[in-house]
Amino acid sequence: YQYLSRYKRKKDLDRFLFIPERTEGTEEECLKLLLEFCGRHNPSWTELSNFTHFLNFQLSKCEKSVFCSSAAGEDFQGF
């Protein structure tokens, strides 16, 4: 939710780091955002679950990648 809400508001994601203990938004706002970005019209709970698991996996890998670090971001902005 934290990434998607910032992306929708066109905030800079290069310097953002997910913090699990930080609670943002409501459950309703989160569900609306997931439905918007899921890419399916009227998705099932399974499709939403798969979407969130895949997105979480990709974002976790991205945060740990040397290519997406703040040091690399200076040279490869938006990468």
N, C-alpha and C positions, 0 to 999 in steps of 0.2 A: 504494500500500500504506500509506504513512504516513497519509494522510487516512482511509482506510477503517478502519485499525486503531484510530485515535483515536476515530472515530465509533462504532465498536462498543463501545469502553470508555467511551462517553459523556463524552469529554474535550471541553473548549472548543476549537472550531475557529476561532473569531473571531480569535484572536491567533497561530494557527499559520501558519507559512510553510514551504513545501516547500523542502528543500535537497537537490539531486540528489546531492551528494557524501556525504550521510549514509546509511549502510547500516543498515537495521533489519530484524529478522526473518530467517527463512530462506526459501529458495525454496519449500519445502514449505508454510510458513505463508502465504506470499503467494498461492500457488495455491489453498489452501483458502479464503482470504478472498475471492479473486476469484470462485470457484465459489459461495460463499455469497451474494455481492451481485450476481452477474450477472443474476439473475432468470429464468434458464432451468434446467430440469431436464436434467442431463446435456448441457451445451452442447458444441458442437464447438470446435476451436481457433480457427476463423474467428470464431465468435460471441464467444469470450473476447477475441480480438484486437480486434474491433470495439468491444466494451465498454470495454476499457482505453484505446483511442485516443479514444473519445468522452469518457470520464471525464477523461482527461488534458487534452483540449482545453477542456472546460468548467471544470475547476479552474484551468487557466492563465489563462483569460479572467477568472475570478472574482478571482484574485490581482491582476490588473492593473486591475480595475474600481475607480473612485473610490467607487462605492456600497458596495463591500465592504472598503474600507480601514479601518484601525483608528480613524481620525477619525470616519468615518460610523458605525462600530460602536457608538460611545458613544450615539448618538441612535437607531440602528436595530439594537438588539441581536438577533443571530441572523439578520439579513438576509443 
